[in-house]
Amino acid sequence: MSFISKLGKGLKGAINAVNSDEYQVNGVKVTCIHCSHNRFELGDAQLNTAGMTFLNLDWANSTASLLSCKKCSFIMWFAKEPEKLIKSS
Ligand SMILES: [Zn+2]
């Protein structure tokens, strides 16, 4: 079972952004810290663990977003979901 699940999240209503693979977080465009590429694949991953559920600490569970560089495959993690940059042309 894959730890990383690509859920097609946000596909609805994102038709205009469908060709974009550039993202920003907190108003800053995301650039790969390894190779300086700026195109990414967005994914997400659950941060919860079986232990947390067992201890009834589901409130502590959350989802992290990750961006995988399309060039070098470096993965950057974000606690909130990056915004897709919509190209204006
Ligand atoms: Zn890279």
PDB file of the backbone (N, CA, C, O) and the ligand in Angstrom, with CONECT records:
HET     ZN  A 101       1
ATOM      1  N   MET A   1       0.843  -1.199   0.000  1.00  0.00           N
ATOM      2  CA  MET A   1       0.000   0.000   0.000  1.00  0.00           C
ATOM      3  C   MET A   1       0.872   1.241   0.000  1.00  0.00           C
ATOM      4  O   MET A   1       1.815   1.364   0.782  1.00  0.00           O
ATOM      5  N   SER A   2       0.540   2.149  -0.886  1.00  0.00           N
ATOM      6  CA  SER A   2       1.362   3.346  -1.047  1.00  0.00           C
ATOM      7  C   SER A   2       1.140   4.325   0.098  1.00  0.00           C
ATOM      8  O   SER A   2       0.009   4.597   0.500  1.00  0.00           O
ATOM      9  N   PHE A   3       2.232   4.837   0.602  1.00  0.00           N
ATOM     10  CA  PHE A   3       2.140   5.843   1.653  1.00  0.00           C
ATOM     11  C   PHE A   3       1.598   7.148   1.089  1.00  0.00           C
ATOM     12  O   PHE A   3       0.881   7.894   1.754  1.00  0.00           O
ATOM     13  N   ILE A   4       1.963   7.389  -0.141  1.00  0.00           N
ATOM     14  CA  ILE A   4       1.544   8.620  -0.805  1.00  0.00           C
ATOM     15  C   ILE A   4       0.346   8.323  -1.688  1.00  0.00           C
ATOM     16  O   ILE A   4       0.417   7.484  -2.587  1.00  0.00           O
ATOM     17  N   SER A   5      -0.719   8.993  -1.435  1.00  0.00           N
ATOM     18  CA  SER A   5      -1.879   8.780  -2.293  1.00  0.00           C
ATOM     19  C   SER A   5      -2.191  10.041  -3.084  1.00  0.00           C
ATOM     20  O   SER A   5      -2.318  11.134  -2.532  1.00  0.00           O
ATOM     21  N   LYS A   6      -2.307   9.858  -4.357  1.00  0.00           N
ATOM     22  CA  LYS A   6      -2.680  10.972  -5.221  1.00  0.00           C
ATOM     23  C   LYS A   6      -4.176  10.869  -5.461  1.00  0.00           C
ATOM     24  O   LYS A   6      -4.651   9.968  -6.152  1.00  0.00           O
ATOM     25  N   LEU A   7      -4.876  11.765  -4.906  1.00  0.00           N
ATOM     26  CA  LEU A   7      -6.323  11.635  -4.879  1.00  0.00           C
ATOM     27  C   LEU A   7      -7.031  12.493  -5.920  1.00  0.00           C
ATOM     28  O   LEU A   7      -8.260  12.521  -5.977  1.00  0.00           O
ATOM     29  N   GLY A   8      -6.276  13.171  -6.719  1.00  0.00           N
ATOM     30  CA  GLY A   8      -6.944  14.067  -7.657  1.00  0.00           C
ATOM     31  C   GLY A   8      -7.688  15.160  -6.908  1.00  0.00           C
ATOM     32  O   GLY A   8      -8.707  15.674  -7.368  1.00  0.00           O
ATOM     33  N   LYS A   9      -7.162  15.496  -5.762  1.00  0.00           N
ATOM     34  CA  LYS A   9      -7.794  16.468  -4.880  1.00  0.00           C
ATOM     35  C   LYS A   9      -7.937  17.832  -5.556  1.00  0.00           C
ATOM     36  O   LYS A   9      -7.001  18.324  -6.186  1.00  0.00           O
ATOM     37  N   GLY A  10      -9.075  18.414  -5.420  1.00  0.00           N
ATOM     38  CA  GLY A  10      -9.265  19.744  -5.966  1.00  0.00           C
ATOM     39  C   GLY A  10      -9.492  19.765  -7.464  1.00  0.00           C
ATOM     40  O   GLY A  10      -9.439  20.826  -8.086  1.00  0.00           O
ATOM     41  N   LEU A  11      -9.739  18.624  -8.039  1.00  0.00           N
ATOM     42  CA  LEU A  11      -9.975  18.598  -9.480  1.00  0.00           C
ATOM     43  C   LEU A  11     -11.250  19.337  -9.843  1.00  0.00           C
ATOM     44  O   LEU A  11     -11.320  20.029 -10.859  1.00  0.00           O
ATOM     45  N   LYS A  12     -12.241  19.180  -9.005  1.00  0.00           N
ATOM     46  CA  LYS A  12     -13.498  19.864  -9.250  1.00  0.00           C
ATOM     47  C   LYS A  12     -13.303  21.376  -9.202  1.00  0.00           C
ATOM     48  O   LYS A  12     -12.723  21.908  -8.255  1.00  0.00           O
ATOM     49  N   GLY A  13     -13.786  22.051 -10.217  1.00  0.00           N
ATOM     50  CA  GLY A  13     -13.688  23.500 -10.239  1.00  0.00           C
ATOM     51  C   GLY A  13     -12.294  24.004 -10.512  1.00  0.00           C
ATOM     52  O   GLY A  13     -12.035  25.199 -10.377  1.00  0.00           O
ATOM     53  N   ALA A  14     -11.395  23.131 -10.889  1.00  0.00           N
ATOM     54  CA  ALA A  14     -10.022  23.534 -11.139  1.00  0.00           C
ATOM     55  C   ALA A  14      -9.662  23.333 -12.608  1.00  0.00           C
ATOM     56  O   ALA A  14      -8.496  23.160 -12.963  1.00  0.00           O
ATOM     57  N   ILE A  15     -10.669  23.361 -13.432  1.00  0.00           N
ATOM     58  CA  ILE A  15     -10.447  23.126 -14.864  1.00  0.00           C
ATOM     59  C   ILE A  15      -9.424  24.115 -15.416  1.00  0.00           C
ATOM     60  O   ILE A  15      -8.561  23.754 -16.216  1.00  0.00           O
ATOM     61  N   ASN A  16      -9.536  25.360 -14.978  1.00  0.00           N
ATOM     62  CA  ASN A  16      -8.644  26.388 -15.511  1.00  0.00           C
ATOM     63  C   ASN A  16      -7.193  26.145 -15.118  1.00  0.00           C
ATOM     64  O   ASN A  16      -6.269  26.633 -15.770  1.00  0.00           O
ATOM     65  N   ALA A  17      -7.013  25.412 -14.080  1.00  0.00           N
ATOM     66  CA  ALA A  17      -5.656  25.203 -13.576  1.00  0.00           C
ATOM     67  C   ALA A  17      -5.102  23.849 -13.990  1.00  0.00           C
ATOM     68  O   ALA A  17      -4.015  23.454 -13.571  1.00  0.00           O
ATOM     69  N   VAL A  18      -5.847  23.162 -14.800  1.00  0.00           N
ATOM     70  CA  VAL A  18      -5.496  21.769 -15.065  1.00  0.00           C
ATOM     71  C   VAL A  18      -4.152  21.618 -15.761  1.00  0.00           C
ATOM     72  O   VAL A  18      -3.484  20.594 -15.619  1.00  0.00           O
ATOM     73  N   ASN A  19      -3.761  22.632 -16.507  1.00  0.00           N
ATOM     74  CA  ASN A  19      -2.479  22.542 -17.199  1.00  0.00           C
ATOM     75  C   ASN A  19      -1.323  23.107 -16.389  1.00  0.00           C
ATOM     76  O   ASN A  19      -0.171  23.060 -16.821  1.00  0.00           O
ATOM     77  N   SER A  20      -1.629  23.631 -15.233  1.00  0.00           N
ATOM     78  CA  SER A  20      -0.586  24.248 -14.431  1.00  0.00           C
ATOM     79  C   SER A  20       0.060  23.227 -13.512  1.00  0.00           C
ATOM     80  O   SER A  20      -0.623  22.393 -12.918  1.00  0.00           O
ATOM     81  N   ASP A  21       1.361  23.295 -13.400  1.00  0.00           N
ATOM     82  CA  ASP A  21       2.043  22.442 -12.435  1.00  0.00           C
ATOM     83  C   ASP A  21       3.014  23.280 -11.615  1.00  0.00           C
ATOM     84  O   ASP A  21       4.036  22.802 -11.124  1.00  0.00           O
ATOM     85  N   GLU A  22       2.645  24.559 -11.489  1.00  0.00           N
ATOM     86  CA  GLU A  22       3.431  25.455 -10.644  1.00  0.00           C
ATOM     87  C   GLU A  22       2.570  25.842  -9.447  1.00  0.00           C
ATOM     88  O   GLU A  22       1.352  25.977  -9.558  1.00  0.00           O
ATOM     89  N   TYR A  23       3.222  26.018  -8.306  1.00  0.00           N
ATOM     90  CA  TYR A  23       2.485  26.227  -7.067  1.00  0.00           C
ATOM     91  C   TYR A  23       3.072  27.369  -6.265  1.00  0.00           C
ATOM     92  O   TYR A  23       4.224  27.762  -6.449  1.00  0.00           O
ATOM     93  N   GLN A  24       2.239  27.898  -5.361  1.00  0.00           N
ATOM     94  CA  GLN A  24       2.749  28.875  -4.423  1.00  0.00           C
ATOM     95  C   GLN A  24       2.234  28.543  -3.034  1.00  0.00           C
ATOM     96  O   GLN A  24       1.151  27.985  -2.862  1.00  0.00           O
ATOM     97  N   VAL A  25       3.043  28.903  -2.054  1.00  0.00           N
ATOM     98  CA  VAL A  25       2.663  28.708  -0.661  1.00  0.00           C
ATOM     99  C   VAL A  25       2.883  30.036   0.048  1.00  0.00           C
ATOM    100  O   VAL A  25       3.970  30.613   0.000  1.00  0.00           O
ATOM    101  N   ASN A  26       1.840  30.505   0.700  1.00  0.00           N
ATOM    102  CA  ASN A  26       1.927  31.771   1.417  1.00  0.00           C
ATOM    103  C   ASN A  26       2.363  32.910   0.495  1.00  0.00           C
ATOM    104  O   ASN A  26       3.086  33.816   0.909  1.00  0.00           O
ATOM    105  N   GLY A  27       1.919  32.852  -0.749  1.00  0.00           N
ATOM    106  CA  GLY A  27       2.218  33.905  -1.705  1.00  0.00           C
ATOM    107  C   GLY A  27       3.593  33.823  -2.344  1.00  0.00           C
ATOM    108  O   GLY A  27       3.968  34.692  -3.131  1.00  0.00           O
ATOM    109  N   VAL A  28       4.344  32.787  -2.011  1.00  0.00           N
ATOM    110  CA  VAL A  28       5.686  32.635  -2.568  1.00  0.00           C
ATOM    111  C   VAL A  28       5.708  31.434  -3.506  1.00  0.00           C
ATOM    112  O   VAL A  28       5.319  30.329  -3.129  1.00  0.00           O
ATOM    113  N   LYS A  29       6.164  31.663  -4.723  1.00  0.00           N
ATOM    114  CA  LYS A  29       6.217  30.575  -5.695  1.00  0.00           C
ATOM    115  C   LYS A  29       7.174  29.490  -5.231  1.00  0.00           C
ATOM    116  O   LYS A  29       8.278  29.765  -4.760  1.00  0.00           O
ATOM    117  N   VAL A  30       6.725  28.255  -5.375  1.00  0.00           N
ATOM    118  CA  VAL A  30       7.535  27.119  -4.905  1.00  0.00           C
ATOM    119  C   VAL A  30       8.602  26.783  -5.938  1.00  0.00           C
ATOM    120  O   VAL A  30       8.318  26.606  -7.122  1.00  0.00           O
ATOM    121  N   THR A  31       9.831  26.702  -5.456  1.00  0.00           N
ATOM    122  CA  THR A  31      10.966  26.318  -6.291  1.00  0.00           C
ATOM    123  C   THR A  31      11.683  25.164  -5.605  1.00  0.00           C
ATOM    124  O   THR A  31      11.873  25.181  -4.389  1.00  0.00           O
ATOM    125  N   CYS A  32      12.071  24.183  -6.367  1.00  0.00           N
ATOM    126  CA  CYS A  32      12.774  23.035  -5.806  1.00  0.00           C
ATOM    127  C   CYS A  32      14.085  23.503  -5.159  1.00  0.00           C
ATOM    128  O   CYS A  32      14.887  24.194  -5.786  1.00  0.00           O
ATOM    129  N   ILE A  33      14.283  23.119  -3.914  1.00  0.00           N
ATOM    130  CA  ILE A  33      15.501  23.565  -3.226  1.00  0.00           C
ATOM    131  C   ILE A  33      16.718  22.759  -3.682  1.00  0.00           C
ATOM    132  O   ILE A  33      17.857  23.117  -3.379  1.00  0.00           O
ATOM    133  N   HIS A  34      16.475  21.699  -4.391  1.00  0.00           N
ATOM    134  CA  HIS A  34      17.601  20.889  -4.866  1.00  0.00           C
ATOM    135  C   HIS A  34      18.084  21.320  -6.250  1.00  0.00           C
ATOM    136  O   HIS A  34      19.283  21.502  -6.459  1.00  0.00           O
ATOM    137  N   CYS A  35      17.145  21.485  -7.206  1.00  0.00           N
ATOM    138  CA  CYS A  35      17.562  21.760  -8.583  1.00  0.00           C
ATOM    139  C   CYS A  35      16.980  23.047  -9.149  1.00  0.00           C
ATOM    140  O   CYS A  35      17.230  23.387 -10.306  1.00  0.00           O
ATOM    141  N   SER A  36      16.204  23.765  -8.338  1.00  0.00           N
ATOM    142  CA  SER A  36      15.609  25.044  -8.738  1.00  0.00           C
ATOM    143  C   SER A  36      14.527  24.934  -9.808  1.00  0.00           C
ATOM    144  O   SER A  36      14.114  25.943 -10.381  1.00  0.00           O
ATOM    145  N   HIS A  37      14.079  23.750 -10.072  1.00  0.00           N
ATOM    146  CA  HIS A  37      12.961  23.566 -11.001  1.00  0.00           C
ATOM    147  C   HIS A  37      11.695  24.122 -10.350  1.00  0.00           C
ATOM    148  O   HIS A  37      11.624  24.242  -9.127  1.00  0.00           O
ATOM    149  N   ASN A  38      10.706  24.456 -11.160  1.00  0.00           N
ATOM    150  CA  ASN A  38       9.490  25.030 -10.574  1.00  0.00           C
ATOM    151  C   ASN A  38       8.213  24.311 -11.012  1.00  0.00           C
ATOM    152  O   ASN A  38       7.120  24.875 -10.962  1.00  0.00           O
ATOM    153  N   ARG A  39       8.369  23.083 -11.432  1.00  0.00           N
ATOM    154  CA  ARG A  39       7.169  22.308 -11.786  1.00  0.00           C
ATOM    155  C   ARG A  39       7.101  21.064 -10.895  1.00  0.00           C
ATOM    156  O   ARG A  39       8.080  20.345 -10.700  1.00  0.00           O
ATOM    157  N   PHE A  40       5.913  20.856 -10.375  1.00  0.00           N
ATOM    158  CA  PHE A  40       5.762  19.818  -9.348  1.00  0.00           C
ATOM    159  C   PHE A  40       4.515  18.983  -9.564  1.00  0.00           C
ATOM    160  O   PHE A  40       3.577  19.379 -10.257  1.00  0.00           O
ATOM    161  N   GLU A  41       4.542  17.849  -8.963  1.00  0.00           N
ATOM    162  CA  GLU A  41       3.367  16.994  -8.871  1.00  0.00           C
ATOM    163  C   GLU A  41       2.864  17.106  -7.442  1.00  0.00           C
ATOM    164  O   GLU A  41       3.621  16.907  -6.492  1.00  0.00           O
ATOM    165  N   LEU A  42       1.588  17.424  -7.295  1.00  0.00           N
ATOM    166  CA  LEU A  42       1.022  17.582  -5.958  1.00  0.00           C
ATOM    167  C   LEU A  42       0.462  16.259  -5.457  1.00  0.00           C
ATOM    168  O   LEU A  42      -0.237  15.544  -6.176  1.00  0.00           O
ATOM    169  N   GLY A  43       0.783  15.959  -4.222  1.00  0.00           N
ATOM    170  CA  GLY A  43       0.212  14.774  -3.598  1.00  0.00           C
ATOM    171  C   GLY A  43      -0.109  15.084  -2.153  1.00  0.00           C
ATOM    172  O   GLY A  43       0.141  16.190  -1.673  1.00  0.00           O
ATOM    173  N   ASP A  44      -0.658  14.117  -1.469  1.00  0.00           N
ATOM    174  CA  ASP A  44      -0.868  14.330  -0.046  1.00  0.00           C
ATOM    175  C   ASP A  44      -0.680  13.017   0.697  1.00  0.00           C
ATOM    176  O   ASP A  44      -0.721  11.933   0.114  1.00  0.00           O
ATOM    177  N   ALA A  45      -0.476  13.147   1.979  1.00  0.00           N
ATOM    178  CA  ALA A  45      -0.204  11.963   2.787  1.00  0.00           C
ATOM    179  C   ALA A  45      -0.818  12.143   4.161  1.00  0.00           C
ATOM    180  O   ALA A  45      -0.764  13.227   4.743  1.00  0.00           O
ATOM    181  N   GLN A  46      -1.390  11.095   4.660  1.00  0.00           N
ATOM    182  CA  GLN A  46      -1.940  11.133   6.008  1.00  0.00           C
ATOM    183  C   GLN A  46      -0.803  11.102   7.025  1.00  0.00           C
ATOM    184  O   GLN A  46       0.156  10.343   6.881  1.00  0.00           O
ATOM    185  N   LEU A  47      -0.923  11.922   8.031  1.00  0.00           N
ATOM    186  CA  LEU A  47       0.091  11.927   9.082  1.00  0.00           C
ATOM    187  C   LEU A  47      -0.305  11.044  10.254  1.00  0.00           C
ATOM    188  O   LEU A  47       0.464  10.868  11.199  1.00  0.00           O
ATOM    189  N   ASN A  48      -1.500  10.494  10.185  1.00  0.00           N
ATOM    190  CA  ASN A  48      -1.951   9.701  11.321  1.00  0.00           C
ATOM    191  C   ASN A  48      -1.269   8.339  11.352  1.00  0.00           C
ATOM    192  O   ASN A  48      -0.749   7.859  10.344  1.00  0.00           O
ATOM    193  N   THR A  49      -1.285   7.751  12.494  1.00  0.00           N
ATOM    194  CA  THR A  49      -0.683   6.431  12.652  1.00  0.00           C
ATOM    195  C   THR A  49      -1.683   5.515  13.336  1.00  0.00           C
ATOM    196  O   THR A  49      -2.640   5.980  13.956  1.00  0.00           O
ATOM    197  N   ALA A  50      -1.464   4.249  13.224  1.00  0.00           N
ATOM    198  CA  ALA A  50      -2.335   3.292  13.904  1.00  0.00           C
ATOM    199  C   ALA A  50      -2.309   3.542  15.405  1.00  0.00           C
ATOM    200  O   ALA A  50      -3.332   3.407  16.076  1.00  0.00           O
ATOM    201  N   GLY A  51      -1.156   3.902  15.929  1.00  0.00           N
ATOM    202  CA  GLY A  51      -1.015   4.165  17.354  1.00  0.00           C
ATOM    203  C   GLY A  51      -1.883   5.313  17.819  1.00  0.00           C
ATOM    204  O   GLY A  51      -2.508   5.250  18.877  1.00  0.00           O
ATOM    205  N   MET A  52      -1.913   6.358  17.018  1.00  0.00           N
ATOM    206  CA  MET A  52      -2.725   7.514  17.363  1.00  0.00           C
ATOM    207  C   MET A  52      -4.199   7.130  17.445  1.00  0.00           C
ATOM    208  O   MET A  52      -4.912   7.543  18.360  1.00  0.00           O
ATOM    209  N   THR A  53      -4.639   6.341  16.484  1.00  0.00           N
ATOM    210  CA  THR A  53      -6.035   5.920  16.475  1.00  0.00           C
ATOM    211  C   THR A  53      -6.334   5.043  17.686  1.00  0.00           C
ATOM    212  O   THR A  53      -7.377   5.180  18.327  1.00  0.00           O
ATOM    213  N   PHE A  54      -5.417   4.152  17.984  1.00  0.00           N
ATOM    214  CA  PHE A  54      -5.586   3.255  19.110  1.00  0.00           C
ATOM    215  C   PHE A  54      -5.721   4.046  20.412  1.00  0.00           C
ATOM    216  O   PHE A  54      -6.510   3.683  21.284  1.00  0.00           O
ATOM    217  N   LEU A  55      -4.958   5.113  20.539  1.00  0.00           N
ATOM    218  CA  LEU A  55      -4.989   5.930  21.743  1.00  0.00           C
ATOM    219  C   LEU A  55      -6.116   6.966  21.717  1.00  0.00           C
ATOM    220  O   LEU A  55      -6.210   7.839  22.580  1.00  0.00           O
ATOM    221  N   ASN A  56      -6.963   6.835  20.698  1.00  0.00           N
ATOM    222  CA  ASN A  56      -8.096   7.744  20.569  1.00  0.00           C
ATOM    223  C   ASN A  56      -7.652   9.198  20.442  1.00  0.00           C
ATOM    224  O   ASN A  56      -8.268  10.110  20.993  1.00  0.00           O
ATOM    225  N   LEU A  57      -6.576   9.381  19.709  1.00  0.00           N
ATOM    226  CA  LEU A  57      -6.062  10.732  19.495  1.00  0.00           C
ATOM    227  C   LEU A  57      -6.267  11.155  18.041  1.00  0.00           C
ATOM    228  O   LEU A  57      -5.417  11.805  17.433  1.00  0.00           O
ATOM    229  N   ASP A  58      -7.403  10.772  17.517  1.00  0.00           N
ATOM    230  CA  ASP A  58      -7.671  11.086  16.123  1.00  0.00           C
ATOM    231  C   ASP A  58      -7.669  12.588  15.846  1.00  0.00           C
ATOM    232  O   ASP A  58      -7.446  13.023  14.717  1.00  0.00           O
ATOM    233  N   TRP A  59      -7.918  13.361  16.881  1.00  0.00           N
ATOM    234  CA  TRP A  59      -7.895  14.817  16.698  1.00  0.00           C
ATOM    235  C   TRP A  59      -6.527  15.294  16.237  1.00  0.00           C
ATOM    236  O   TRP A  59      -6.396  16.361  15.638  1.00  0.00           O
ATOM    237  N   ALA A  60      -5.508  14.486  16.524  1.00  0.00           N
ATOM    238  CA  ALA A  60      -4.153  14.881  16.153  1.00  0.00           C
ATOM    239  C   ALA A  60      -3.811  14.493  14.716  1.00  0.00           C
ATOM    240  O   ALA A  60      -2.767  14.868  14.183  1.00  0.00           O
ATOM    241  N   ASN A  61      -4.708  13.743  14.114  1.00  0.00           N
ATOM    242  CA  ASN A  61      -4.438  13.339  12.732  1.00  0.00           C
ATOM    243  C   ASN A  61      -4.617  14.510  11.786  1.00  0.00           C
ATOM    244  O   ASN A  61      -5.483  15.361  11.989  1.00  0.00           O
ATOM    245  N   SER A  62      -3.802  14.545  10.763  1.00  0.00           N
ATOM    246  CA  SER A  62      -4.021  15.543   9.745  1.00  0.00           C
ATOM    247  C   SER A  62      -3.359  15.098   8.456  1.00  0.00           C
ATOM    248  O   SER A  62      -2.654  14.091   8.403  1.00  0.00           O
ATOM    249  N   THR A  63      -3.603  15.861   7.446  1.00  0.00           N
ATOM    250  CA  THR A  63      -3.062  15.535   6.139  1.00  0.00           C
ATOM    251  C   THR A  63      -1.993  16.555   5.774  1.00  0.00           C
ATOM    252  O   THR A  63      -2.184  17.756   5.966  1.00  0.00           O
ATOM    253  N   ALA A  64      -0.899  16.090   5.263  1.00  0.00           N
ATOM    254  CA  ALA A  64       0.139  16.979   4.766  1.00  0.00           C
ATOM    255  C   ALA A  64       0.112  16.959   3.246  1.00  0.00           C
ATOM    256  O   ALA A  64      -0.231  15.957   2.619  1.00  0.00           O
ATOM    257  N   SER A  65       0.482  18.094   2.675  1.00  0.00           N
ATOM    258  CA  SER A  65       0.613  18.146   1.224  1.00  0.00           C
ATOM    259  C   SER A  65       2.079  17.991   0.863  1.00  0.00           C
ATOM    260  O   SER A  65       2.963  18.414   1.607  1.00  0.00           O
ATOM    261  N   LEU A  66       2.321  17.391  -0.265  1.00  0.00           N
ATOM    262  CA  LEU A  66       3.701  17.308  -0.707  1.00  0.00           C
ATOM    263  C   LEU A  66       3.786  17.618  -2.192  1.00  0.00           C
ATOM    264  O   LEU A  66       2.888  17.317  -2.978  1.00  0.00           O
ATOM    265  N   LEU A  67       4.894  18.226  -2.532  1.00  0.00           N
ATOM    266  CA  LEU A  67       5.169  18.554  -3.922  1.00  0.00           C
ATOM    267  C   LEU A  67       6.411  17.791  -4.351  1.00  0.00           C
ATOM    268  O   LEU A  67       7.477  17.915  -3.748  1.00  0.00           O
ATOM    269  N   SER A  68       6.254  17.007  -5.392  1.00  0.00           N
ATOM    270  CA  SER A  68       7.372  16.238  -5.905  1.00  0.00           C
ATOM    271  C   SER A  68       7.899  16.922  -7.170  1.00  0.00           C
ATOM    272  O   SER A  68       7.165  17.106  -8.141  1.00  0.00           O
ATOM    273  N   CYS A  69       9.153  17.287  -7.140  1.00  0.00           N
ATOM    274  CA  CYS A  69       9.775  17.966  -8.286  1.00  0.00           C
ATOM    275  C   CYS A  69       9.729  17.054  -9.506  1.00  0.00           C
ATOM    276  O   CYS A  69      10.120  15.888  -9.446  1.00  0.00           O
ATOM    277  N   LYS A  70       9.242  17.609 -10.614  1.00  0.00           N
ATOM    278  CA  LYS A  70       9.134  16.795 -11.832  1.00  0.00           C
ATOM    279  C   LYS A  70      10.485  16.542 -12.485  1.00  0.00           C
ATOM    280  O   LYS A  70      10.609  15.689 -13.364  1.00  0.00           O
ATOM    281  N   LYS A  71      11.482  17.278 -12.057  1.00  0.00           N
ATOM    282  CA  LYS A  71      12.795  17.123 -12.670  1.00  0.00           C
ATOM    283  C   LYS A  71      13.691  16.166 -11.876  1.00  0.00           C
ATOM    284  O   LYS A  71      14.244  15.215 -12.428  1.00  0.00           O
ATOM    285  N   CYS A  72      13.822  16.434 -10.580  1.00  0.00           N
ATOM    286  CA  CYS A  72      14.778  15.628  -9.808  1.00  0.00           C
ATOM    287  C   CYS A  72      14.095  14.710  -8.797  1.00  0.00           C
ATOM    288  O   CYS A  72      14.752  13.891  -8.154  1.00  0.00           O
ATOM    289  N   SER A  73      12.781  14.848  -8.658  1.00  0.00           N
ATOM    290  CA  SER A  73      11.950  14.021  -7.786  1.00  0.00           C
ATOM    291  C   SER A  73      12.057  14.359  -6.302  1.00  0.00           C
ATOM    292  O   SER A  73      11.507  13.652  -5.458  1.00  0.00           O
ATOM    293  N   PHE A  74      12.762  15.432  -5.991  1.00  0.00           N
ATOM    294  CA  PHE A  74      12.825  15.862  -4.590  1.00  0.00           C
ATOM    295  C   PHE A  74      11.414  16.158  -4.078  1.00  0.00           C
ATOM    296  O   PHE A  74      10.609  16.764  -4.786  1.00  0.00           O
ATOM    297  N   ILE A  75      11.119  15.737  -2.865  1.00  0.00           N
ATOM    298  CA  ILE A  75       9.800  15.963  -2.291  1.00  0.00           C
ATOM    299  C   ILE A  75       9.879  16.986  -1.180  1.00  0.00           C
ATOM    300  O   ILE A  75      10.663  16.859  -0.239  1.00  0.00           O
ATOM    301  N   MET A  76       9.044  18.005  -1.312  1.00  0.00           N
ATOM    302  CA  MET A  76       8.934  19.005  -0.251  1.00  0.00           C
ATOM    303  C   MET A  76       7.575  18.840   0.426  1.00  0.00           C
ATOM    304  O   MET A  76       6.562  18.591  -0.227  1.00  0.00           O
ATOM    305  N   TRP A  77       7.582  18.984   1.746  1.00  0.00           N
ATOM    306  CA  TRP A  77       6.366  18.776   2.529  1.00  0.00           C
ATOM    307  C   TRP A  77       5.805  20.114   2.999  1.00  0.00           C
ATOM    308  O   TRP A  77       6.545  21.030   3.355  1.00  0.00           O
ATOM    309  N   PHE A  78       4.477  20.199   2.991  1.00  0.00           N
ATOM    310  CA  PHE A  78       3.800  21.389   3.494  1.00  0.00           C
ATOM    311  C   PHE A  78       2.633  20.959   4.371  1.00  0.00           C
ATOM    312  O   PHE A  78       1.905  20.018   4.056  1.00  0.00           O
ATOM    313  N   ALA A  79       2.476  21.667   5.465  1.00  0.00           N
ATOM    314  CA  ALA A  79       1.371  21.337   6.361  1.00  0.00           C
ATOM    315  C   ALA A  79       0.049  21.848   5.816  1.00  0.00           C
ATOM    316  O   ALA A  79      -1.013  21.329   6.158  1.00  0.00           O
ATOM    317  N   LYS A  80       0.114  22.870   4.964  1.00  0.00           N
ATOM    318  CA  LYS A  80      -1.114  23.306   4.306  1.00  0.00           C
ATOM    319  C   LYS A  80      -0.948  23.132   2.802  1.00  0.00           C
ATOM    320  O   LYS A  80       0.163  23.071   2.276  1.00  0.00           O
ATOM    321  N   GLU A  81      -2.090  23.054   2.133  1.00  0.00           N
ATOM    322  CA  GLU A  81      -2.026  22.728   0.719  1.00  0.00           C
ATOM    323  C   GLU A  81      -1.532  23.901  -0.099  1.00  0.00           C
ATOM    324  O   GLU A  81      -2.056  25.008   0.020  1.00  0.00           O
ATOM    325  N   PRO A  82      -0.521  23.667  -0.935  1.00  0.00           N
ATOM    326  CA  PRO A  82      -0.040  24.729  -1.826  1.00  0.00           C
ATOM    327  C   PRO A  82      -1.129  25.142  -2.812  1.00  0.00           C
ATOM    328  O   PRO A  82      -1.949  24.326  -3.232  1.00  0.00           O
ATOM    329  N   GLU A  83      -1.120  26.421  -3.171  1.00  0.00           N
ATOM    330  CA  GLU A  83      -2.078  26.898  -4.176  1.00  0.00           C
ATOM    331  C   GLU A  83      -1.477  26.708  -5.552  1.00  0.00           C
ATOM    332  O   GLU A  83      -0.293  26.963  -5.773  1.00  0.00           O
ATOM    333  N   LYS A  84      -2.293  26.266  -6.453  1.00  0.00           N
ATOM    334  CA  LYS A  84      -1.839  26.116  -7.825  1.00  0.00           C
ATOM    335  C   LYS A  84      -1.803  27.487  -8.496  1.00  0.00           C
ATOM    336  O   LYS A  84      -2.748  28.267  -8.381  1.00  0.00           O
ATOM    337  N   LEU A  85      -0.724  27.771  -9.186  1.00  0.00           N
ATOM    338  CA  LEU A  85      -0.633  29.023  -9.923  1.00  0.00           C
ATOM    339  C   LEU A  85      -1.376  28.870 -11.242  1.00  0.00           C
ATOM    340  O   LEU A  85      -1.101  27.974 -12.040  1.00  0.00           O
ATOM    341  N   ILE A  86      -2.313  29.765 -11.440  1.00  0.00           N
ATOM    342  CA  ILE A  86      -3.089  29.713 -12.680  1.00  0.00           C
ATOM    343  C   ILE A  86      -2.455  30.645 -13.692  1.00  0.00           C
ATOM    344  O   ILE A  86      -2.278  31.839 -13.452  1.00  0.00           O
ATOM    345  N   LYS A  87      -2.124  30.068 -14.817  1.00  0.00           N
ATOM    346  CA  LYS A  87      -1.499  30.870 -15.865  1.00  0.00           C
ATOM    347  C   LYS A  87      -2.524  31.824 -16.470  1.00  0.00           C
ATOM    348  O   LYS A  87      -3.675  31.452 -16.701  1.00  0.00           O
ATOM    349  N   SER A  88      -2.100  33.036 -16.718  1.00  0.00           N
ATOM    350  CA  SER A  88      -3.027  34.064 -17.153  1.00  0.00           C
ATOM    351  C   SER A  88      -3.281  34.040 -18.664  1.00  0.00           C
ATOM    352  O   SER A  88      -4.263  34.615 -19.132  1.00  0.00           O
ATOM    353  N   SER A  89      -2.423  33.392 -19.416  1.00  0.00           N
ATOM    354  CA  SER A  89      -2.596  33.442 -20.869  1.00  0.00           C
ATOM    355  C   SER A  89      -3.672  32.459 -21.336  1.00  0.00           C
ATOM    356  O   SER A  89      -3.949  32.369 -22.532  1.00  0.00           O
TER     357      SER A  89
HETATM  358 ZN    ZN A 101      14.193  19.412  -8.319  1.00  0.00          ZN2+
END
